């Protein structure tokens, strides 16, 4: 479990660094990027704790609090649970659930 947490932390840090680079071209502030990275990390953490959702089969993106979920899961239950978990994270205002069922 420590390896998973370390992986999540490293991913978040990498996303933050890349976000700062992107700030120069999109007109968004660093704070905007950090908020979205925090939302993505929060959702990923919820997925890691959930027995129904496989955290590695779903891609998460957030833009100004609007989250898009893509990927594939084994059941409708997992798809719905992923959306429910995403909505439970502070700062999420909308979830676009494009997850496919295998």
VENDAUR-V236590 format. One record per pair of residues at least 12 apart in sequence whose ideal C-beta (glycine too) atoms are under 10 Angstrom apart, sorted by the first residue. I is the first residue (numbers start at 0). J is the second residue. D is the distance in whole Angstrom. If there is no record, write none. Layout:
I&J&D, I&J&D
This chain:
0&47&8, 3&43&10, 3&44&10, 3&47&6, 3&54&8, 3&55&9, 4&44&9, 4&47&8, 6&43&10, 6&47&10, 6&54&10, 6&55&10, 7&39&10, 7&40&7, 7&43&6, 7&44&7, 7&46&10, 7&47&7, 7&54&9, 8&40&8, 10&36&9, 10&39&9, 10&40&8, 10&43&8, 11&33&10, 11&36&6, 11&37&8, 11&39&8, 11&40&5, 11&41&10, 11&43&8, 11&44&10, 12&36&9, 12&40&10, 13&36&10, 14&32&8, 14&33&9, 14&35&9, 14&36&5, 14&37&10, 14&39&7, 14&40&8, 15&29&9, 15&32&7, 15&33&6, 15&36&5, 15&37&9, 15&40&10, 16&36&10, 17&32&9, 17&36&9, 18&31&9, 18&32&3, 18&33&7, 18&35&8, 18&36&6, 19&32&7, 19&33&9, 20&32&10, 25&62&10, 27&62&9, 27&63&8, 31&62&9, 31&63&7, 31&64&10, 32&61&10, 32&62&10, 34&61&8, 34&63&8, 34&64&7, 34&89&10, 34&90&6, 35&60&8, 35&61&4, 35&62&6, 35&63&7, 35&64&7, 35&65&9, 35&66&9, 35&90&8, 36&61&8, 37&61&9, 37&88&9, 37&89&9, 37&90&7, 38&59&8, 38&60&10, 38&61&4, 38&62&10, 38&63&10, 38&64&7, 38&65&9, 38&66&7, 38&85&9, 38&88&6, 38&89&8, 38&90&5, 38&91&6, 38&92&10, 39&58&10, 39&59&5, 39&60&7, 39&61&5, 39&66&8, 39&85&10, 39&88&9, 40&59&9, 40&61&10, 40&88&9, 41&59&10, 41&61&9, 41&84&9, 41&85&9, 41&87&9, 41&88&4, 41&89&7, 41&90&8, 41&91&8, 42&54&9, 42&57&9, 42&59&5, 42&61&8, 42&66&7, 42&68&8, 42&81&8, 42&84&6, 42&85&5, 42&86&9, 42&87&9, 42&88&5, 42&91&8, 42&94&9, 43&55&10, 43&57&9, 43&59&6, 43&84&10, 43&88&10, 44&84&9, 44&88&9, 45&80&10, 45&81&9, 45&83&9, 45&84&4, 45&85&8, 45&87&7, 45&88&7, 46&59&8, 46&68&10, 46&80&9, 46&81&7, 46&84&6, 46&85&9, 48&84&9, 49&77&9, 49&80&6, 49&81&8, 49&83&9, 49&84&6, 50&80&9, 51&72&9, 51&73&9, 51&74&8, 51&76&6, 51&77&5, 51&78&10, 51&79&9, 51&80&5, 51&81&8, 51&83&10, 51&84&9, 52&68&10, 52&72&7, 52&76&9, 52&77&5, 52&78&9, 52&79&10, 52&80&5, 52&81&5, 52&82&10, 52&83&9, 52&84&7, 52&85&10, 52&98&10, 53&70&9, 53&71&9, 53&72&7, 53&73&8, 53&77&7, 53&81&9, 54&70&10, 54&81&9, 55&70&9, 56&69&10, 56&70&5, 56&71&6, 56&72&6, 56&73&8, 56&77&9, 56&81&9, 56&98&9, 56&99&10, 56&101&9, 57&69&7, 57&70&4, 57&71&8, 57&72&7, 57&77&9, 57&78&9, 57&81&6, 57&84&10, 57&85&9, 57&96&10, 57&97&10, 57&98&6, 58&70&5, 58&97&9, 58&98&9, 59&81&9, 59&85&7, 59&88&10, 59&94&10, 60&95&9, 61&85&9, 61&88&9, 61&90&8, 61&91&8, 61&92&10, 61&93&10, 61&94&10, 63&90&10, 63&92&8, 63&93&9, 64&88&10, 64&89&10, 64&90&5, 64&91&6, 64&92&4, 64&93&7, 64&94&10, 65&91&8, 65&92&6, 65&93&5, 65&94&8, 65&95&7, 66&82&9, 66&85&5, 66&86&8, 66&88&8, 66&90&9, 66&91&5, 66&92&9, 66&93&7, 66&94&5, 66&95&7, 66&96&9, 67&85&9, 67&93&9, 67&94&8, 67&95&4, 67&96&8, 67&97&6, 67&98&10, 68&81&6, 68&82&7, 68&84&10, 68&85&6, 68&94&7, 68&95&7, 68&96&5, 68&97&6, 68&98&5, 69&95&9, 69&96&9, 69&97&5, 69&98&7, 69&99&8, 70&97&8, 70&98&6, 70&99&7, 70&101&10, 71&98&7, 71&99&5, 71&100&7, 71&101&5, 72&98&6, 72&99&8, 72&100&6, 72&101&7, 73&100&7, 73&101&6, 74&100&7, 74&101&9, 75&98&10, 75&100&6, 76&100&10, 77&98&8, 77&100&8, 77&101&10, 78&96&7, 78&97&10, 78&98&5, 78&99&8, 78&100&6, 79&96&8, 79&98&9, 81&94&9, 81&96&7, 81&98&6, 82&94&5, 82&95&9, 82&96&5, 82&98&8, 83&96&10
